[in-house]
Amino acid sequence: MMQLLSFLLTFSLIFLPMNQVKAQPQPEQLSEAIQEIEFLDRMRQSLASTLKETDEKPTLETFKQVCKPVGMRAKQLSKNNPWDVKQVAEKYRNPAHAPTAREAVALEKFAKNPDLFGFWETSNQETFYYRRINVEATCLKCHGAKAQRPDFVKQRYPEDKAYNFEVGDLRGMYRVVIPEVKKQIQAALQ
């Protein structure tokens, strides 16, 4: 019986006209992704707030304690879920955070709508969720005036674009891609 069910599921997935299926947001997965991204942003804010307590210039060690855990958590979310989570910015420091054409459109939407904190859209077999990241006062220790950037930033990121921000500016966004259930099942069967 189980083999028959598996065969029927595989058969229907292979022969369904994939190009005719429009993705619909999956409320459970979208809700879970939003919750995880909100947790990730609270984590970012909490870690950044530790910089308030010192007048010292940030170091590579500071980066490892404040910024790196956020990136690691985003990677962990991608590993533990069928989603792809990425931090994206027009003025990026890490080239891996450069936007695709689709992501650039989402960033522009945030730039034009300062009160917009998140939105989702569907395309083909995927749901995209975007959540803005705003610059806070503590962010300026590394993302403020170009000349004031810490030495480790200048050395580690010679092509750095992530400076000259002010409090409240759009720093970037989190982007989550949630594949449609059918696509997830196909990937699991391969």
Backbone as CSV, one residue per row, in Angstrom:
resi,resn,N_x,N_y,N_z,CA_x,CA_y,CA_z,C_x,C_y,C_z
1,MET,0.821,-1.198,0.000,0.000,0.000,0.000,0.861,1.256,0.000
2,MET,1.919,1.240,0.830,2.801,2.401,0.926,3.517,2.635,-0.399
3,GLN,3.905,1.537,-1.082,4.582,1.671,-2.371,3.642,2.274,-3.406
4,LEU,2.382,1.864,-3.377,1.400,2.402,-4.312,1.201,3.893,-4.070
5,LEU,1.080,4.282,-2.819,0.914,5.694,-2.474,2.130,6.503,-2.929
6,SER,3.304,5.969,-2.696,4.535,6.641,-3.113,4.583,6.777,-4.633
7,PHE,4.210,5.708,-5.345,4.193,5.752,-6.804,3.211,6.802,-7.310
8,LEU,2.000,6.811,-6.749,0.989,7.779,-7.189,1.432,9.214,-6.921
9,LEU,2.026,9.447,-5.780,2.509,10.784,-5.448,3.608,11.207,-6.422
10,THR,4.553,10.312,-6.661,5.640,10.615,-7.593,5.095,10.837,-8.995
11,PHE,4.190,9.962,-9.449,3.597,10.077,-10.780,2.889,11.415,-10.947
12,SER,2.086,11.790,-9.957,1.336,13.051,-10.064,2.274,14.253,-10.054
13,LEU,3.350,14.180,-9.312,4.296,15.300,-9.269,5.059,15.441,-10.578
14,ILE,5.380,14.314,-11.187,6.144,14.353,-12.436,5.286,14.859,-13.586
15,PHE,4.027,14.454,-13.632,3.208,14.759,-14.791,2.274,15.948,-14.632
16,LEU,2.269,16.561,-13.472,1.480,17.784,-13.334,2.164,18.890,-14.115
17,PRO,1.407,19.711,-14.827,2.013,20.804,-15.597,2.550,21.885,-14.656
18,MET,3.839,21.802,-14.338,4.453,22.696,-13.364,4.365,24.156,-13.777
19,ASN,4.455,24.443,-15.062,4.437,25.832,-15.491,3.058,26.464,-15.379
20,GLN,2.038,25.681,-15.145,0.691,26.221,-15.030,0.277,26.444,-13.579
21,VAL,1.096,26.006,-12.660,0.758,26.121,-11.247,1.317,27.431,-10.703
22,LYS,0.462,28.261,-10.154,0.876,29.525,-9.528,1.027,29.278,-8.040
23,ALA,2.147,29.668,-7.501,2.395,29.456,-6.074,1.402,30.236,-5.234
24,GLN,0.953,29.609,-4.197,0.108,30.273,-3.214,0.887,30.299,-1.908
25,PRO,0.821,31.403,-1.199,1.552,31.432,0.066,1.021,30.357,1.007
26,GLN,1.908,29.716,1.695,1.546,28.687,2.654,1.491,29.355,4.016
27,PRO,0.300,29.582,4.544,0.169,30.363,5.776,1.040,29.867,6.922
28,GLU,1.125,28.551,7.109,1.906,28.030,8.232,3.390,28.336,8.058
29,GLN,3.904,28.062,6.867,5.336,28.292,6.631,5.655,29.781,6.625
30,LEU,4.788,30.579,6.015,5.011,32.023,5.990,4.989,32.578,7.406
31,SER,4.027,32.138,8.207,3.934,32.583,9.597,5.180,32.183,10.383
32,GLU,5.637,30.958,10.191,6.836,30.497,10.894,8.068,31.292,10.452
33,ALA,8.178,31.540,9.153,9.318,32.317,8.642,9.312,33.730,9.221
34,ILE,8.145,34.358,9.276,8.040,35.709,9.833,8.462,35.704,11.299
35,GLN,7.984,34.728,12.055,8.361,34.639,13.475,9.869,34.472,13.638
36,GLU,10.461,33.622,12.823,11.910,33.384,12.916,12.703,34.637,12.545
37,ILE,12.244,35.362,11.538,12.949,36.582,11.127,12.786,37.668,12.188
38,GLU,11.621,37.747,12.806,11.447,38.717,13.896,12.368,38.378,15.065
39,PHE,12.494,37.094,15.366,13.428,36.671,16.414,14.860,37.040,16.017
40,LEU,15.212,36.796,14.759,16.548,37.121,14.260,16.825,38.619,14.389
41,ASP,15.846,39.449,14.061,16.061,40.893,14.156,16.163,41.350,15.611
42,ARG,15.372,40.755,16.496,15.506,41.085,17.927,16.887,40.681,18.446
43,MET,17.374,39.556,17.962,18.721,39.117,18.324,19.745,40.145,17.847
44,ARG,19.606,40.614,16.608,20.510,41.628,16.063,20.482,42.886,16.918
45,GLN,19.277,43.347,17.264,19.142,44.557,18.079,19.758,44.368,19.461
46,SER,19.530,43.218,20.054,20.058,42.937,21.391,21.585,42.898,21.383
47,LEU,22.155,42.211,20.404,23.612,42.143,20.318,24.208,43.521,20.041
48,ALA,23.572,44.288,19.167,24.070,45.635,18.854,23.990,46.550,20.069
49,SER,22.999,46.336,20.920,22.840,47.199,22.098,24.015,47.062,23.066
50,THR,24.760,45.962,22.979,25.927,45.801,23.854,27.009,46.824,23.524
51,LEU,26.953,47.408,22.337,27.942,48.422,21.945,27.681,49.767,22.618
52,LYS,26.476,49.953,23.168,26.148,51.206,23.864,27.020,51.403,25.092
53,GLU,27.408,50.302,25.683,28.088,50.336,26.977,29.576,50.643,26.886
54,THR,30.100,50.873,25.687,31.534,51.111,25.552,31.819,52.253,24.584
55,ASP,32.880,52.964,24.859,33.330,54.022,23.959,34.460,53.525,23.061
56,GLU,34.870,52.284,23.279,35.962,51.716,22.493,35.518,51.480,21.053
57,LYS,36.462,51.614,20.149,36.204,51.350,18.743,36.038,49.837,18.545
58,PRO,35.047,49.419,17.771,34.852,47.980,17.547,36.078,47.328,16.900
59,THR,36.272,46.072,17.245,37.386,45.276,16.715,36.820,44.048,16.009
60,LEU,37.705,43.239,15.461,37.271,41.983,14.844,36.574,41.108,15.879
61,GLU,37.042,41.154,17.106,36.405,40.384,18.180,34.977,40.884,18.428
62,THR,34.789,42.192,18.368,33.443,42.771,18.513,32.541,42.234,17.414
63,PHE,33.051,42.245,16.181,32.301,41.734,15.034,31.871,40.288,15.278
64,LYS,32.793,39.475,15.791,32.495,38.062,16.035,31.419,37.877,17.101
65,GLN,31.299,38.830,18.009,30.315,38.732,19.084,28.990,39.406,18.751
66,VAL,29.012,40.373,17.843,27.805,41.162,17.579,27.169,40.829,16.231
67,CYS,27.922,40.918,15.149,27.342,40.744,13.810,27.350,39.298,13.317
68,LYS,28.429,38.608,13.549,28.566,37.243,13.033,27.461,36.304,13.513
69,PRO,27.040,36.359,14.784,25.971,35.449,15.218,24.664,35.621,14.428
70,VAL,24.399,36.828,13.961,23.176,37.058,13.177,23.284,36.332,11.839
71,GLY,24.424,36.472,11.176,24.634,35.764,9.917,24.613,34.254,10.095
72,MET,25.189,33.786,11.187,25.199,32.348,11.461,23.785,31.831,11.718
73,ARG,22.982,32.622,12.409,21.593,32.219,12.670,20.804,32.168,11.363
74,ALA,21.025,33.119,10.474,20.344,33.102,9.171,20.715,31.833,8.404
75,LYS,21.985,31.471,8.419,22.425,30.233,7.755,21.779,29.011,8.400
76,GLN,21.671,29.031,9.725,21.061,27.911,10.443,19.583,27.770,10.072
77,LEU,18.892,28.900,9.915,17.485,28.846,9.500,17.356,28.186,8.130
78,SER,18.277,28.500,7.226,18.259,27.874,5.897,18.532,26.378,5.988
79,LYS,19.397,26.007,6.896,19.756,24.593,7.049,18.627,23.788,7.689
80,ASN,17.924,24.387,8.653,16.903,23.665,9.418,15.519,23.691,8.789
81,ASN,15.343,24.456,7.739,14.037,24.615,7.100,14.191,24.460,5.596
82,PRO,13.076,24.316,4.890,13.174,24.252,3.429,13.332,25.643,2.804
83,TRP,13.626,26.648,3.617,13.730,28.029,3.132,15.169,28.383,2.813
84,ASP,15.308,29.507,2.108,16.617,30.119,1.902,16.556,31.501,2.535
85,VAL,17.393,31.748,3.534,17.404,33.017,4.269,18.696,33.752,3.937
86,LYS,18.571,35.037,3.659,19.733,35.834,3.271,19.570,37.261,3.776
87,GLN,20.675,37.884,4.171,20.693,39.316,4.444,21.125,40.000,3.147
88,VAL,20.445,41.089,2.795,20.679,41.764,1.519,20.758,43.265,1.757
89,ALA,21.630,43.948,0.997,21.724,45.406,1.093,22.265,45.984,-0.210
90,GLU,21.771,47.155,-0.574,22.335,47.883,-1.718,23.753,48.323,-1.385
91,LYS,23.915,48.868,-0.186,25.235,49.295,0.286,25.771,48.185,1.188
92,TYR,26.287,47.149,0.549,26.719,45.965,1.280,28.197,46.056,1.649
93,ARG,28.542,45.324,2.664,29.941,45.180,3.087,30.469,43.851,2.539
94,ASN,29.708,42.815,2.717,30.053,41.481,2.239,29.418,41.300,0.859
95,PRO,30.210,41.024,-0.179,29.641,40.863,-1.527,28.552,39.793,-1.619
96,ALA,28.546,38.836,-0.695,27.490,37.811,-0.689,26.128,38.418,-0.365
97,HIS,26.106,39.641,0.145,24.854,40.312,0.504,24.364,41.262,-0.586
98,ALA,25.025,41.257,-1.733,24.588,42.094,-2.855,23.228,41.601,-3.348
99,PRO,22.335,42.515,-3.729,20.994,42.101,-4.152,20.946,41.575,-5.582
100,THR,20.047,40.628,-5.793,19.690,40.214,-7.145,18.750,41.282,-7.698
101,ALA,18.344,41.153,-8.944,17.407,42.120,-9.528,16.095,42.134,-8.741
102,ARG,15.576,40.970,-8.389,14.327,40.882,-7.618,14.497,41.541,-6.250
103,GLU,15.618,41.266,-5.597,15.870,41.828,-4.271,16.055,43.343,-4.333
104,ALA,16.654,43.836,-5.410,16.821,45.285,-5.577,15.462,45.976,-5.667
105,VAL,14.511,45.337,-6.316,13.147,45.890,-6.402,12.520,45.940,-5.009
106,ALA,12.710,44.893,-4.224,12.172,44.871,-2.855,12.826,45.956,-2.001
107,LEU,14.142,46.123,-2.124,14.834,47.183,-1.378,14.309,48.561,-1.771
108,GLU,14.046,48.748,-3.045,13.505,50.030,-3.522,12.117,50.281,-2.932
109,LYS,11.331,49.231,-2.814,10.004,49.359,-2.203,10.131,49.821,-0.752
110,PHE,11.078,49.246,-0.019,11.323,49.686,1.361,11.818,51.129,1.390
111,ALA,12.704,51.488,0.466,13.260,52.849,0.433,12.165,53.887,0.186
112,LYS,11.198,53.545,-0.638,10.105,54.473,-0.959,9.026,54.500,0.116
113,ASN,8.990,53.485,0.975,7.959,53.364,2.006,8.613,53.132,3.368
114,PRO,9.076,54.195,4.034,9.795,54.035,5.307,8.988,53.353,6.410
115,ASP,7.663,53.370,6.310,6.836,52.728,7.331,6.587,51.246,7.039
116,LEU,7.019,50.776,5.887,6.837,49.374,5.508,7.942,48.542,6.158
117,PHE,7.550,47.595,7.012,8.549,46.773,7.696,8.676,45.382,7.109
118,GLY,7.677,44.925,6.372,7.772,43.612,5.760,6.663,43.392,4.761
119,PHE,6.929,42.538,3.790,5.891,42.151,2.832,6.303,40.835,2.183
120,TRP,5.329,40.183,1.549,5.598,38.943,0.844,4.993,39.014,-0.539
121,GLU,5.518,38.172,-1.419,4.999,38.060,-2.780,5.227,36.636,-3.259
122,THR,4.480,36.236,-4.268,4.660,34.904,-4.830,5.126,35.030,-6.271
123,SER,5.868,34.022,-6.690,6.347,33.968,-8.065,6.615,32.509,-8.406
124,ASN,6.010,32.054,-9.479,6.175,30.666,-9.914,5.909,29.703,-8.767
125,GLN,6.930,29.037,-8.300,6.758,28.000,-7.281,7.229,28.438,-5.904
126,GLU,7.372,29.751,-5.671,7.969,30.206,-4.421,7.235,31.404,-3.827
127,THR,7.354,31.515,-2.513,6.888,32.699,-1.795,8.129,33.406,-1.269
128,PHE,8.182,34.718,-1.464,9.302,35.535,-0.993,8.805,36.410,0.145
129,TYR,9.532,36.404,1.253,9.224,37.300,2.368,10.414,38.227,2.568
130,TYR,10.115,39.519,2.711,11.147,40.532,2.903,10.864,41.294,4.196
131,ARG,11.919,41.547,4.973,11.787,42.291,6.237,12.910,43.324,6.295
132,ARG,12.547,44.586,6.471,13.533,45.674,6.471,14.426,45.621,7.703
133,ILE,15.628,46.170,7.555,16.576,46.364,8.649,16.916,47.850,8.661
134,ASN,16.617,48.517,9.763,16.926,49.940,9.897,18.213,50.138,10.690
135,VAL,18.878,51.244,10.429,20.099,51.603,11.149,19.726,52.164,12.515
136,GLU,20.380,51.640,13.539,20.215,52.143,14.904,21.495,52.878,15.297
137,ALA,21.436,53.624,16.372,22.593,54.428,16.798,23.851,53.577,16.960
138,THR,23.716,52.396,17.537,24.902,51.557,17.755,25.494,51.043,16.440
139,CYS,24.686,50.967,15.399,25.177,50.511,14.093,26.220,51.475,13.526
140,LEU,26.117,52.746,13.934,26.996,53.772,13.376,28.456,53.588,13.779
141,LYS,28.706,52.785,14.797,30.104,52.530,15.192,30.878,51.849,14.066
142,CYS,30.188,51.106,13.228,30.832,50.455,12.075,30.273,50.939,10.736
143,HIS,29.069,51.515,10.757,28.401,51.902,9.513,28.182,53.408,9.393
144,GLY,28.855,54.192,10.219,28.740,55.649,10.159,29.654,56.226,9.086
145,ALA,30.303,57.326,9.407,31.177,58.014,8.449,32.276,57.079,7.940
146,LYS,32.540,57.172,6.649,33.538,56.298,6.022,34.889,56.379,6.734
147,ALA,35.322,57.568,7.054,36.631,57.756,7.690,36.680,57.190,9.109
148,GLN,35.518,57.000,9.727,35.461,56.526,11.115,35.328,55.003,11.232
149,ARG,35.288,54.313,10.114,35.144,52.850,10.169,36.310,52.216,10.920
150,PRO,36.046,51.159,11.660,37.133,50.463,12.362,38.174,49.924,11.372
151,ASP,39.398,49.817,11.832,40.494,49.347,10.976,40.229,47.958,10.412
152,PHE,39.666,47.066,11.226,39.435,45.705,10.734,38.457,45.695,9.565
153,VAL,37.509,46.630,9.540,36.559,46.716,8.427,37.302,47.146,7.167
154,LYS,38.130,48.164,7.291,38.897,48.653,6.137,39.792,47.548,5.569
155,GLN,40.387,46.758,6.435,41.291,45.695,5.991,40.536,44.495,5.434
156,ARG,39.482,44.119,6.105,38.755,42.901,5.732,37.840,43.102,4.521
157,TYR,37.329,44.316,4.354,36.376,44.607,3.279,36.848,45.810,2.465
158,PRO,37.843,45.624,1.598,38.368,46.761,0.830,37.339,47.379,-0.131
159,GLU,36.341,46.624,-0.523,35.297,47.129,-1.430,34.033,47.526,-0.663
160,ASP,34.173,47.786,0.612,33.059,48.133,1.502,32.207,49.273,0.943
161,LYS,30.897,49.088,0.985,29.943,50.126,0.580,29.016,50.498,1.733
162,ALA,29.168,49.844,2.872,28.205,49.957,3.976,28.618,51.016,4.997
163,TYR,28.654,52.255,4.558,29.026,53.352,5.456,28.230,54.609,5.100
164,ASN,28.429,55.664,5.888,27.721,56.953,5.738,26.221,56.830,5.984
165,PHE,25.845,55.909,6.846,24.447,55.779,7.241,24.150,56.731,8.386
166,GLU,22.866,57.006,8.561,22.374,57.767,9.708,21.286,56.949,10.385
167,VAL,21.026,57.257,11.644,19.990,56.541,12.393,18.669,56.627,11.626
168,GLY,18.010,55.480,11.491,16.723,55.416,10.806,16.819,55.071,9.334
169,ASP,18.014,55.135,8.757,18.177,54.775,7.345,17.864,53.298,7.133
170,LEU,17.491,52.976,5.915,17.319,51.582,5.521,18.712,50.972,5.363
171,ARG,19.052,50.036,6.205,20.361,49.371,6.126,20.330,48.244,5.109
172,GLY,19.205,47.539,5.050,19.057,46.406,4.149,17.803,45.645,4.506
173,MET,17.816,44.349,4.241,16.639,43.531,4.544,17.053,42.080,4.720
174,TYR,16.143,41.339,5.343,16.229,39.885,5.359,15.335,39.415,4.221
175,ARG,15.793,38.405,3.478,14.989,37.830,2.405,14.856,36.336,2.663
176,VAL,13.619,35.860,2.638,13.349,34.432,2.832,12.625,33.923,1.592
177,VAL,13.107,32.838,1.026,12.426,32.181,-0.088,11.857,30.876,0.448
178,ILE,10.538,30.729,0.302,9.840,29.528,0.758,9.342,28.787,-0.482
179,PRO,9.910,27.614,-0.777,9.438,26.880,-1.946,8.040,26.322,-1.712
180,GLU,7.306,26.167,-2.790,5.968,25.595,-2.677,6.074,24.147,-2.202
181,VAL,5.036,23.670,-1.547,5.024,22.317,-0.990,5.371,21.278,-2.054
182,LYS,4.820,21.408,-3.224,5.065,20.434,-4.289,6.560,20.370,-4.616
183,LYS,7.197,21.507,-4.661,8.631,21.569,-4.945,9.426,20.914,-3.812
184,GLN,8.971,21.107,-2.580,9.642,20.496,-1.431,9.540,18.973,-1.504
185,ILE,8.369,18.475,-1.874,8.163,17.026,-1.968,9.042,16.448,-3.068
186,GLN,9.091,17.131,-4.214,9.938,16.651,-5.308,11.397,16.587,-4.879
187,ALA,11.863,17.595,-4.192,13.256,17.621,-3.730,13.514,16.480,-2.750
188,ALA,12.547,16.190,-1.897,12.704,15.122,-0.910,12.741,13.744,-1.572
189,LEU,12.047,13.596,-2.695,11.991,12.305,-3.380,13.221,12.038,-4.239
190,GLN,14.008,13.046,-4.495,15.186,12.859,-5.365,16.330,12.242,-4.627
